């Protein structure tokens, strides 16, 4: 999010920043005019992705500073008004025409992780299985407790704002590549011709051929983003291995996942979740801890051991949302926003 350096309010000046970056392909506009999307190239593991992200953040912050702006990361701005200015362009103009005031409310910021699974059938199988783990990822990544200048009581308000748009939240199980193609065809016939408007929190990307995990909030610091990317990478590798071994069960009903997803939104790591198959309730922190424990072998396989340890540190600290809530209670929403901006430019990570 772009911020005015004096007021810390959202600054709808993305076109100026992009001009200052002289067409650098690491940066793109997004629907809100106060948002810049950072892209990292395809790499082998989360450690490499984090390195690229750190460099991109430093260069973006320098370009923004030359224009009197700061940059910050979180799921939502802590005190911005609920409606904001949107970017110009054919794609964004069409969104504003279709969704009206709901489009102007989309002042939210996410972390998207793409993983190349390798093979259409495996991608669909992993997609259908990973749906059940979206709540744990969301709880670990929750980073938006403040909105409109007040503590919302939520660990992340982002999914509630995003949910004003269609095709959000937990995706349906797809079953097969043929079924996915049929759904895309139905969407095109129904008017959803651009598959990029399938805004589920998880989707097979029809252009890149990756599995795109979209459930995580944007993170204030790059190393937390890298930790989450590593967990996602290891989880995909783990599920792909189980698929190859014939060990994946049938997909979990979406409404059960949505129940746990609400707990992640409301309580973050401090709540409880139900086993999506048995209904047995456990503390979310315990459930996330077991998930991380089960990913050790996969993390070694994809060289994400360090990211997994960083994720354990996030879990042990109670999560980003709890940390922001403490700072907000002490410094107020504006003080919290300044603190987020201070964390945007990365410092050196511990040697591993």
BALOBA-1460 file (C-alpha; in Angstrom, 3 decimals):
// residues 352
<rec num="1" residu="x" x="0.000" y="0.000" z="0.000"/>
<rec num="2" residu="x" x="1.241" y="3.486" z="-0.916"/>
<rec num="3" residu="x" x="1.105" y="6.010" z="1.920"/>
<rec num="4" residu="x" x="1.454" y="9.762" z="2.099"/>
<rec num="5" residu="x" x="4.639" y="10.267" z="4.119"/>
<rec num="6" residu="x" x="3.103" y="13.067" z="6.210"/>
<rec num="7" residu="x" x="-0.431" y="11.862" z="6.867"/>
<rec num="8" residu="x" x="0.079" y="8.077" z="6.467"/>
<rec num="9" residu="x" x="-3.189" y="7.959" z="4.537"/>
<rec num="10" residu="x" x="-3.507" y="5.850" z="1.401"/>
<rec num="11" residu="x" x="-1.983" y="7.736" z="-1.529"/>
<rec num="12" residu="x" x="-3.672" y="6.906" z="-4.884"/>
<rec num="13" residu="x" x="-0.496" y="7.643" z="-6.846"/>
<rec num="14" residu="x" x="0.450" y="4.266" z="-8.300"/>
<rec num="15" residu="x" x="0.838" y="5.649" z="-11.862"/>
<rec num="16" residu="x" x="3.478" y="8.137" z="-10.681"/>
<rec num="17" residu="x" x="5.383" y="5.444" z="-8.808"/>
<rec num="18" residu="x" x="5.280" y="3.103" z="-11.793"/>
<rec num="19" residu="x" x="6.640" y="5.875" z="-14.028"/>
<rec num="20" residu="x" x="9.451" y="6.447" z="-11.562"/>
<rec num="21" residu="x" x="10.237" y="2.718" z="-11.781"/>
<rec num="22" residu="x" x="10.585" y="3.104" z="-15.566"/>
<rec num="23" residu="x" x="8.619" y="0.035" z="-16.596"/>
<rec num="24" residu="x" x="10.388" y="-2.393" z="-14.257"/>
<rec num="25" residu="x" x="8.497" y="-5.697" z="-14.782"/>
<rec num="26" residu="x" x="8.607" y="-6.476" z="-11.063"/>
<rec num="27" residu="x" x="5.808" y="-3.961" z="-10.466"/>
<rec num="28" residu="x" x="2.234" y="-3.703" z="-11.708"/>
<rec num="29" residu="x" x="-0.842" y="-1.605" z="-10.952"/>
<rec num="30" residu="x" x="-3.803" y="-3.129" z="-9.161"/>
<rec num="31" residu="x" x="-7.473" y="-2.200" z="-8.773"/>
<rec num="32" residu="x" x="-6.903" y="0.376" z="-5.978"/>
<rec num="33" residu="x" x="-4.884" y="3.346" z="-7.205"/>
<rec num="34" residu="x" x="-2.948" y="3.269" z="-3.913"/>
<rec num="35" residu="x" x="-1.681" y="-0.269" z="-4.496"/>
<rec num="36" residu="x" x="1.395" y="-1.675" z="-6.245"/>
<rec num="37" residu="x" x="1.694" y="-5.379" z="-6.988"/>
<rec num="38" residu="x" x="5.184" y="-6.859" z="-6.581"/>
<rec num="39" residu="x" x="6.087" y="-9.912" z="-8.659"/>
<rec num="40" residu="x" x="8.968" y="-12.315" z="-8.169"/>
<rec num="41" residu="x" x="10.236" y="-14.544" z="-11.005"/>
<rec num="42" residu="x" x="9.766" y="-18.325" z="-10.997"/>
<rec num="43" residu="x" x="12.369" y="-19.800" z="-8.649"/>
<rec num="44" residu="x" x="13.199" y="-23.132" z="-7.035"/>
<rec num="45" residu="x" x="12.234" y="-22.397" z="-3.439"/>
<rec num="46" residu="x" x="11.009" y="-19.832" z="-0.906"/>
<rec num="47" residu="x" x="14.527" y="-18.737" z="0.030"/>
<rec num="48" residu="x" x="15.146" y="-17.525" z="-3.519"/>
<rec num="49" residu="x" x="11.710" y="-15.925" z="-3.707"/>
<rec num="50" residu="x" x="12.371" y="-14.046" z="-0.462"/>
<rec num="51" residu="x" x="15.635" y="-12.699" z="-1.812"/>
<rec num="52" residu="x" x="13.880" y="-11.337" z="-4.893"/>
<rec num="53" residu="x" x="11.084" y="-9.905" z="-2.753"/>
<rec num="54" residu="x" x="13.561" y="-8.121" z="-0.475"/>
<rec num="55" residu="x" x="15.245" y="-6.504" z="-3.467"/>
<rec num="56" residu="x" x="11.901" y="-5.484" z="-4.960"/>
<rec num="57" residu="x" x="10.764" y="-3.948" z="-1.677"/>
<rec num="58" residu="x" x="13.951" y="-1.927" z="-1.290"/>
<rec num="59" residu="x" x="13.742" y="-0.564" z="-4.841"/>
<rec num="60" residu="x" x="10.034" y="0.221" z="-4.527"/>
<rec num="61" residu="x" x="10.537" y="2.033" z="-1.222"/>
<rec num="62" residu="x" x="13.324" y="4.149" z="-2.780"/>
<rec num="63" residu="x" x="11.164" y="5.105" z="-5.762"/>
<rec num="64" residu="x" x="8.237" y="5.953" z="-3.504"/>
<rec num="65" residu="x" x="10.414" y="8.040" z="-1.189"/>
<rec num="66" residu="x" x="11.500" y="10.189" z="-4.134"/>
<rec num="67" residu="x" x="7.828" y="11.156" z="-4.500"/>
<rec num="68" residu="x" x="7.178" y="11.800" z="-0.817"/>
<rec num="69" residu="x" x="5.572" y="8.407" z="-0.224"/>
<rec num="70" residu="x" x="6.013" y="5.461" z="2.099"/>
<rec num="71" residu="x" x="5.120" y="1.833" z="1.458"/>
<rec num="72" residu="x" x="3.616" y="-0.675" z="3.883"/>
<rec num="73" residu="x" x="2.246" y="-4.201" z="3.840"/>
<rec num="74" residu="x" x="-0.760" y="-5.667" z="5.693"/>
<rec num="75" residu="x" x="-4.121" y="-7.160" z="4.818"/>
<rec num="76" residu="x" x="-5.807" y="-3.753" z="5.055"/>
<rec num="77" residu="x" x="-4.916" y="-0.156" z="5.871"/>
<rec num="78" residu="x" x="-5.584" y="0.480" z="9.586"/>
<rec num="79" residu="x" x="-7.539" y="3.739" z="9.290"/>
<rec num="80" residu="x" x="-8.357" y="4.491" z="5.629"/>
<rec num="81" residu="x" x="-11.949" y="5.374" z="4.693"/>
<rec num="82" residu="x" x="-13.860" y="2.342" z="3.425"/>
<rec num="83" residu="x" x="-13.975" y="3.546" z="-0.198"/>
<rec num="84" residu="x" x="-10.983" y="4.542" z="-2.294"/>
<rec num="85" residu="x" x="-9.974" y="5.735" z="-5.738"/>
<rec num="86" residu="x" x="-9.513" y="3.038" z="-8.371"/>
<rec num="87" residu="x" x="-6.940" y="2.698" z="-11.135"/>
<rec num="88" residu="x" x="-7.750" y="3.670" z="-14.705"/>
<rec num="89" residu="x" x="-7.621" y="1.191" z="-17.572"/>
<rec num="90" residu="x" x="-9.912" y="-1.117" z="-19.496"/>
<rec num="91" residu="x" x="-9.764" y="-3.928" z="-16.936"/>
<rec num="92" residu="x" x="-10.310" y="-1.669" z="-13.938"/>
<rec num="93" residu="x" x="-12.971" y="0.454" z="-15.613"/>
<rec num="94" residu="x" x="-14.895" y="-2.732" z="-16.392"/>
<rec num="95" residu="x" x="-14.643" y="-3.832" z="-12.755"/>
<rec num="96" residu="x" x="-15.965" y="-0.494" z="-11.531"/>
<rec num="97" residu="x" x="-18.831" y="-0.607" z="-14.018"/>
<rec num="98" residu="x" x="-19.759" y="-4.163" z="-13.045"/>
<rec num="99" residu="x" x="-19.338" y="-3.974" z="-9.270"/>
<rec num="100" residu="x" x="-19.922" y="-0.299" z="-8.511"/>
<rec num="101" residu="x" x="-19.313" y="0.746" z="-4.929"/>
<rec num="102" residu="x" x="-18.163" y="-2.771" z="-4.038"/>
<rec num="103" residu="x" x="-15.142" y="-2.300" z="-6.317"/>
<rec num="104" residu="x" x="-14.235" y="0.940" z="-4.547"/>
<rec num="105" residu="x" x="-14.296" y="-0.941" z="-1.236"/>
<rec num="106" residu="x" x="-11.591" y="-3.398" z="-2.295"/>
<rec num="107" residu="x" x="-8.764" y="-1.697" z="-0.424"/>
<rec num="108" residu="x" x="-7.249" y="-5.030" z="0.548"/>
<rec num="109" residu="x" x="-3.809" y="-6.539" z="0.094"/>
<rec num="110" residu="x" x="-2.922" y="-10.204" z="-0.309"/>
<rec num="111" residu="x" x="0.034" y="-12.540" z="-0.699"/>
<rec num="112" residu="x" x="-0.371" y="-14.944" z="-3.627"/>
<rec num="113" residu="x" x="1.900" y="-17.956" z="-4.005"/>
<rec num="114" residu="x" x="2.128" y="-19.909" z="-7.279"/>
<rec num="115" residu="x" x="3.443" y="-23.486" z="-7.265"/>
<rec num="116" residu="x" x="3.985" y="-25.582" z="-10.375"/>
<rec num="117" residu="x" x="2.692" y="-29.007" z="-9.357"/>
<rec num="118" residu="x" x="3.629" y="-30.837" z="-12.556"/>
<rec num="119" residu="x" x="0.756" y="-32.394" z="-14.465"/>
<rec num="120" residu="x" x="-2.903" y="-31.516" z="-14.879"/>
<rec num="121" residu="x" x="-4.352" y="-34.426" z="-12.908"/>
<rec num="122" residu="x" x="-1.985" y="-33.856" z="-9.985"/>
<rec num="123" residu="x" x="-2.765" y="-30.136" z="-9.972"/>
<rec num="124" residu="x" x="-6.498" y="-30.754" z="-9.689"/>
<rec num="125" residu="x" x="-6.035" y="-33.438" z="-7.021"/>
<rec num="126" residu="x" x="-3.812" y="-31.184" z="-4.923"/>
<rec num="127" residu="x" x="-6.251" y="-28.297" z="-5.395"/>
<rec num="128" residu="x" x="-9.138" y="-30.366" z="-4.073"/>
<rec num="129" residu="x" x="-7.136" y="-31.597" z="-1.062"/>
<rec num="130" residu="x" x="-5.510" y="-28.264" z="-0.222"/>
<rec num="131" residu="x" x="-8.930" y="-26.611" z="0.165"/>
<rec num="132" residu="x" x="-9.197" y="-28.187" z="3.622"/>
<rec num="133" residu="x" x="-5.954" y="-26.486" z="4.736"/>
<rec num="134" residu="x" x="-6.877" y="-22.949" z="3.678"/>
<rec num="135" residu="x" x="-8.062" y="-22.057" z="7.224"/>
<rec num="136" residu="x" x="-4.728" y="-23.001" z="8.804"/>
<rec num="137" residu="x" x="-2.826" y="-20.941" z="6.237"/>
<rec num="138" residu="x" x="-5.199" y="-18.013" z="6.787"/>
<rec num="139" residu="x" x="-4.786" y="-18.157" z="10.556"/>
<rec num="140" residu="x" x="-0.987" y="-18.221" z="10.297"/>
<rec num="141" residu="x" x="-1.048" y="-15.280" z="7.852"/>
<rec num="142" residu="x" x="-3.776" y="-13.121" z="9.459"/>
<rec num="143" residu="x" x="-2.535" y="-9.519" z="9.419"/>
<rec num="144" residu="x" x="-5.452" y="-7.069" z="9.384"/>
<rec num="145" residu="x" x="-7.137" y="-6.562" z="12.767"/>
<rec num="146" residu="x" x="-7.636" y="-2.786" z="12.294"/>
<rec num="147" residu="x" x="-9.975" y="-1.162" z="9.786"/>
<rec num="148" residu="x" x="-11.512" y="2.294" z="9.591"/>
<rec num="149" residu="x" x="-9.435" y="3.493" z="12.539"/>
<rec num="150" residu="x" x="-10.571" y="0.873" z="15.036"/>
<rec num="151" residu="x" x="-9.830" y="-2.646" z="16.208"/>
<rec num="152" residu="x" x="-12.394" y="-4.805" z="14.431"/>
<rec num="153" residu="x" x="-12.113" y="-7.719" z="16.823"/>
<rec num="154" residu="x" x="-11.117" y="-9.814" z="13.805"/>
<rec num="155" residu="x" x="-7.689" y="-11.241" z="13.143"/>
<rec num="156" residu="x" x="-8.187" y="-10.274" z="9.493"/>
<rec num="157" residu="x" x="-10.911" y="-8.102" z="8.025"/>
<rec num="158" residu="x" x="-9.629" y="-8.703" z="4.491"/>
<rec num="159" residu="x" x="-11.776" y="-11.740" z="3.600"/>
<rec num="160" residu="x" x="-14.918" y="-9.973" z="4.781"/>
<rec num="161" residu="x" x="-14.217" y="-7.076" z="2.416"/>
<rec num="162" residu="x" x="-13.187" y="-9.366" z="-0.429"/>
<rec num="163" residu="x" x="-16.339" y="-11.392" z="0.114"/>
<rec num="164" residu="x" x="-18.440" y="-8.486" z="-1.126"/>
<rec num="165" residu="x" x="-17.362" y="-9.604" z="-4.608"/>
<rec num="166" residu="x" x="-18.534" y="-12.849" z="-6.223"/>
<rec num="167" residu="x" x="-16.398" y="-15.982" z="-6.576"/>
<rec num="168" residu="x" x="-14.576" y="-15.490" z="-3.296"/>
<rec num="169" residu="x" x="-13.637" y="-17.658" z="-0.337"/>
<rec num="170" residu="x" x="-13.325" y="-21.438" z="-0.311"/>
<rec num="171" residu="x" x="-13.408" y="-22.814" z="-3.866"/>
<rec num="172" residu="x" x="-15.513" y="-25.762" z="-4.948"/>
<rec num="173" residu="x" x="-13.860" y="-29.128" z="-5.462"/>
<rec num="174" residu="x" x="-13.143" y="-29.625" z="-9.169"/>
<rec num="175" residu="x" x="-12.709" y="-33.377" z="-9.462"/>
<rec num="176" residu="x" x="-10.883" y="-33.527" z="-12.779"/>
<rec num="177" residu="x" x="-9.323" y="-31.381" z="-15.479"/>
<rec num="178" residu="x" x="-12.337" y="-32.103" z="-17.682"/>
<rec num="179" residu="x" x="-14.656" y="-30.825" z="-14.966"/>
<rec num="180" residu="x" x="-12.493" y="-27.719" z="-14.542"/>
<rec num="181" residu="x" x="-12.667" y="-27.072" z="-18.289"/>
<rec num="182" residu="x" x="-16.439" y="-27.457" z="-18.142"/>
<rec num="183" residu="x" x="-16.685" y="-24.926" z="-15.318"/>
<rec num="184" residu="x" x="-14.541" y="-22.460" z="-17.260"/>
<rec num="185" residu="x" x="-16.804" y="-22.958" z="-20.273"/>
<rec num="186" residu="x" x="-19.910" y="-22.401" z="-18.163"/>
<rec num="187" residu="x" x="-18.367" y="-19.236" z="-16.716"/>
<rec num="188" residu="x" x="-17.533" y="-17.916" z="-20.162"/>
<rec num="189" residu="x" x="-21.079" y="-18.588" z="-21.369"/>
<rec num="190" residu="x" x="-22.475" y="-16.904" z="-18.251"/>
<rec num="191" residu="x" x="-20.377" y="-13.785" z="-18.822"/>
<rec num="192" residu="x" x="-17.297" y="-14.489" z="-16.683"/>
<rec num="193" residu="x" x="-15.053" y="-14.622" z="-19.730"/>
<rec num="194" residu="x" x="-11.846" y="-13.656" z="-17.957"/>
<rec num="195" residu="x" x="-10.725" y="-16.582" z="-15.742"/>
<rec num="196" residu="x" x="-8.681" y="-14.081" z="-13.713"/>
<rec num="197" residu="x" x="-12.023" y="-13.120" z="-12.174"/>
<rec num="198" residu="x" x="-12.217" y="-16.477" z="-10.480"/>
<rec num="199" residu="x" x="-11.195" y="-14.894" z="-7.177"/>
<rec num="200" residu="x" x="-11.354" y="-17.985" z="-4.977"/>
<rec num="201" residu="x" x="-8.707" y="-18.288" z="-2.252"/>
<rec num="202" residu="x" x="-7.210" y="-21.156" z="-4.249"/>
<rec num="203" residu="x" x="-7.352" y="-21.810" z="-7.981"/>
<rec num="204" residu="x" x="-5.570" y="-23.601" z="-10.817"/>
<rec num="205" residu="x" x="-4.215" y="-20.714" z="-12.858"/>
<rec num="206" residu="x" x="-5.382" y="-21.250" z="-16.454"/>
<rec num="207" residu="x" x="-2.654" y="-19.032" z="-17.939"/>
<rec num="208" residu="x" x="0.455" y="-19.999" z="-15.934"/>
<rec num="209" residu="x" x="-0.461" y="-23.641" z="-15.318"/>
<rec num="210" residu="x" x="0.315" y="-23.242" z="-11.621"/>
<rec num="211" residu="x" x="-1.691" y="-23.767" z="-8.486"/>
<rec num="212" residu="x" x="-2.268" y="-20.294" z="-7.030"/>
<rec num="213" residu="x" x="-2.810" y="-20.005" z="-3.276"/>
<rec num="214" residu="x" x="-4.459" y="-16.636" z="-2.554"/>
<rec num="215" residu="x" x="-5.621" y="-17.016" z="1.046"/>
<rec num="216" residu="x" x="-2.776" y="-15.200" z="2.868"/>
<rec num="217" residu="x" x="-2.789" y="-11.539" z="3.902"/>
<rec num="218" residu="x" x="0.046" y="-9.344" z="2.673"/>
<rec num="219" residu="x" x="2.786" y="-9.295" z="5.296"/>
<rec num="220" residu="x" x="4.492" y="-6.274" z="6.849"/>
<rec num="221" residu="x" x="7.962" y="-7.788" z="6.413"/>
<rec num="222" residu="x" x="9.417" y="-9.782" z="3.555"/>
<rec num="223" residu="x" x="10.747" y="-12.627" z="5.687"/>
<rec num="224" residu="x" x="7.278" y="-13.422" z="7.040"/>
<rec num="225" residu="x" x="6.053" y="-13.499" z="3.448"/>
<rec num="226" residu="x" x="8.878" y="-15.898" z="2.619"/>
<rec num="227" residu="x" x="7.977" y="-18.107" z="5.569"/>
<rec num="228" residu="x" x="4.395" y="-18.408" z="4.363"/>
<rec num="229" residu="x" x="5.556" y="-19.100" z="0.806"/>
<rec num="230" residu="x" x="7.728" y="-21.898" z="2.144"/>
<rec num="231" residu="x" x="4.836" y="-23.450" z="4.069"/>
<rec num="232" residu="x" x="2.677" y="-23.307" z="0.942"/>
<rec num="233" residu="x" x="5.428" y="-24.860" z="-1.204"/>
<rec num="234" residu="x" x="5.995" y="-27.681" z="1.293"/>
<rec num="235" residu="x" x="2.253" y="-28.293" z="1.649"/>
<rec num="236" residu="x" x="1.784" y="-28.589" z="-2.104"/>
<rec num="237" residu="x" x="4.736" y="-30.974" z="-2.341"/>
<rec num="238" residu="x" x="3.352" y="-33.038" z="0.546"/>
<rec num="239" residu="x" x="-0.095" y="-33.343" z="-1.015"/>
<rec num="240" residu="x" x="1.365" y="-34.094" z="-4.440"/>
<rec num="241" residu="x" x="3.320" y="-36.956" z="-2.892"/>
<rec num="242" residu="x" x="0.199" y="-38.302" z="-1.210"/>
<rec num="243" residu="x" x="-1.650" y="-38.083" z="-4.526"/>
<rec num="244" residu="x" x="1.092" y="-40.061" z="-6.264"/>
<rec num="245" residu="x" x="0.828" y="-42.697" z="-3.527"/>
<rec num="246" residu="x" x="-2.975" y="-42.870" z="-3.838"/>
<rec num="247" residu="x" x="-3.424" y="-41.619" z="-0.270"/>
<rec num="248" residu="x" x="-5.687" y="-38.599" z="-0.778"/>
<rec num="249" residu="x" x="-9.237" y="-39.110" z="0.390"/>
<rec num="250" residu="x" x="-12.346" y="-37.542" z="-1.137"/>
<rec num="251" residu="x" x="-12.623" y="-33.734" z="-1.044"/>
<rec num="252" residu="x" x="-14.020" y="-32.161" z="2.113"/>
<rec num="253" residu="x" x="-17.392" y="-30.385" z="1.813"/>
<rec num="254" residu="x" x="-16.885" y="-26.667" z="1.329"/>
<rec num="255" residu="x" x="-19.177" y="-25.547" z="4.146"/>
<rec num="256" residu="x" x="-17.055" y="-27.406" z="6.699"/>
<rec num="257" residu="x" x="-13.946" y="-25.653" z="5.448"/>
<rec num="258" residu="x" x="-15.823" y="-22.331" z="5.547"/>
<rec num="259" residu="x" x="-16.604" y="-22.888" z="9.233"/>
<rec num="260" residu="x" x="-12.889" y="-23.171" z="10.006"/>
<rec num="261" residu="x" x="-12.201" y="-20.278" z="7.635"/>
<rec num="262" residu="x" x="-14.445" y="-18.047" z="9.727"/>
<rec num="263" residu="x" x="-12.533" y="-19.037" z="12.871"/>
<rec num="264" residu="x" x="-9.276" y="-18.048" z="11.147"/>
<rec num="265" residu="x" x="-10.776" y="-14.698" z="10.147"/>
<rec num="266" residu="x" x="-12.211" y="-13.992" z="13.589"/>
<rec num="267" residu="x" x="-9.601" y="-15.429" z="15.954"/>
<rec num="268" residu="x" x="-6.452" y="-16.104" z="13.906"/>
<rec num="269" residu="x" x="-4.177" y="-18.470" z="15.799"/>
<rec num="270" residu="x" x="-6.123" y="-17.889" z="19.028"/>
<rec num="271" residu="x" x="-9.277" y="-19.775" z="18.085"/>
<rec num="272" residu="x" x="-10.373" y="-23.340" z="17.583"/>
<rec num="273" residu="x" x="-10.966" y="-25.393" z="14.458"/>
<rec num="274" residu="x" x="-12.812" y="-28.614" z="13.764"/>
<rec num="275" residu="x" x="-11.360" y="-31.604" z="11.975"/>
<rec num="276" residu="x" x="-13.010" y="-31.281" z="8.557"/>
<rec num="277" residu="x" x="-13.804" y="-35.000" z="8.475"/>
<rec num="278" residu="x" x="-14.653" y="-35.901" z="12.091"/>
<rec num="279" residu="x" x="-15.709" y="-32.545" z="13.537"/>
<rec num="280" residu="x" x="-13.394" y="-32.940" z="16.549"/>
<rec num="281" residu="x" x="-12.412" y="-29.485" z="17.858"/>
<rec num="282" residu="x" x="-8.839" y="-28.494" z="18.712"/>
<rec num="283" residu="x" x="-7.013" y="-25.223" z="19.351"/>
<rec num="284" residu="x" x="-6.016" y="-23.583" z="16.079"/>
<rec num="285" residu="x" x="-2.427" y="-23.097" z="17.228"/>
<rec num="286" residu="x" x="-2.202" y="-26.818" z="17.950"/>
<rec num="287" residu="x" x="-3.714" y="-27.670" z="14.577"/>
<rec num="288" residu="x" x="-1.272" y="-25.382" z="12.742"/>
<rec num="289" residu="x" x="1.615" y="-26.817" z="14.738"/>
<rec num="290" residu="x" x="0.674" y="-30.353" z="13.688"/>
<rec num="291" residu="x" x="0.431" y="-29.223" z="10.094"/>
<rec num="292" residu="x" x="3.949" y="-27.788" z="10.235"/>
<rec num="293" residu="x" x="5.233" y="-30.957" z="11.901"/>
<rec num="294" residu="x" x="3.798" y="-33.012" z="9.083"/>
<rec num="295" residu="x" x="5.586" y="-30.940" z="6.457"/>
<rec num="296" residu="x" x="9.165" y="-31.596" z="7.609"/>
<rec num="297" residu="x" x="9.983" y="-34.178" z="4.958"/>
<rec num="298" residu="x" x="8.344" y="-32.160" z="2.180"/>
<rec num="299" residu="x" x="10.183" y="-29.029" z="3.317"/>
<rec num="300" residu="x" x="13.499" y="-30.845" z="2.975"/>
<rec num="301" residu="x" x="12.416" y="-32.081" z="-0.443"/>
<rec num="302" residu="x" x="11.831" y="-28.529" z="-1.720"/>
<rec num="303" residu="x" x="14.621" y="-26.880" z="0.354"/>
<rec num="304" residu="x" x="12.227" y="-24.852" z="2.530"/>
<rec num="305" residu="x" x="13.447" y="-25.954" z="5.974"/>
<rec num="306" residu="x" x="14.395" y="-22.399" z="6.938"/>
<rec num="307" residu="x" x="11.012" y="-21.032" z="5.914"/>
<rec num="308" residu="x" x="9.316" y="-23.708" z="7.983"/>
<rec num="309" residu="x" x="11.326" y="-22.675" z="11.049"/>
<rec num="310" residu="x" x="10.382" y="-19.038" z="10.451"/>
<rec num="311" residu="x" x="6.735" y="-20.118" z="10.303"/>
<rec num="312" residu="x" x="7.164" y="-21.860" z="13.641"/>
<rec num="313" residu="x" x="8.444" y="-18.566" z="15.055"/>
<rec num="314" residu="x" x="5.303" y="-16.800" z="13.798"/>
<rec num="315" residu="x" x="3.198" y="-19.490" z="15.457"/>
<rec num="316" residu="x" x="5.122" y="-19.286" z="18.741"/>
<rec num="317" residu="x" x="4.663" y="-15.494" z="18.842"/>
<rec num="318" residu="x" x="0.898" y="-15.807" z="18.434"/>
<rec num="319" residu="x" x="0.751" y="-14.436" z="14.889"/>
<rec num="320" residu="x" x="0.984" y="-11.069" z="13.164"/>
<rec num="321" residu="x" x="-2.582" y="-10.042" z="14.028"/>
<rec num="322" residu="x" x="-1.920" y="-10.281" z="17.753"/>
<rec num="323" residu="x" x="1.264" y="-8.271" z="17.349"/>
<rec num="324" residu="x" x="-0.553" y="-5.529" z="15.421"/>
<rec num="325" residu="x" x="-3.320" y="-5.457" z="18.021"/>
<rec num="326" residu="x" x="-0.775" y="-4.791" z="20.773"/>
<rec num="327" residu="x" x="0.861" y="-1.975" z="18.815"/>
<rec num="328" residu="x" x="-2.516" y="-0.491" z="17.890"/>
<rec num="329" residu="x" x="-3.675" y="-0.531" z="21.495"/>
<rec num="330" residu="x" x="-0.516" y="1.339" z="22.519"/>
<rec num="331" residu="x" x="-0.068" y="3.766" z="19.598"/>
<rec num="332" residu="x" x="-3.469" y="3.963" z="17.912"/>
<rec num="333" residu="x" x="-4.289" y="3.228" z="14.289"/>
<rec num="334" residu="x" x="-1.965" y="5.928" z="12.925"/>
<rec num="335" residu="x" x="0.907" y="4.767" z="15.080"/>
<rec num="336" residu="x" x="0.283" y="1.213" z="13.885"/>
<rec num="337" residu="x" x="0.407" y="2.388" z="10.270"/>
<rec num="338" residu="x" x="3.746" y="4.106" z="10.866"/>
<rec num="339" residu="x" x="5.046" y="0.916" z="12.463"/>
<rec num="340" residu="x" x="3.966" y="-1.121" z="9.442"/>
<rec num="341" residu="x" x="5.798" y="1.286" z="7.121"/>
<rec num="342" residu="x" x="8.955" y="0.987" z="9.227"/>
<rec num="343" residu="x" x="8.935" y="-2.775" z="8.684"/>
<rec num="344" residu="x" x="8.473" y="-2.713" z="4.901"/>
<rec num="345" residu="x" x="12.124" y="-2.317" z="3.920"/>
<rec num="346" residu="x" x="13.754" y="-5.625" z="4.899"/>
<rec num="347" residu="x" x="16.673" y="-6.056" z="7.193"/>
<rec num="348" residu="x" x="19.064" y="-8.978" z="6.887"/>
<rec num="349" residu="x" x="17.568" y="-12.339" z="7.810"/>
<rec num="350" residu="x" x="19.349" y="-14.628" z="10.293"/>
<rec num="351" residu="x" x="21.945" y="-16.799" z="8.601"/>
<rec num="352" residu="x" x="20.804" y="-20.404" z="8.041"/>
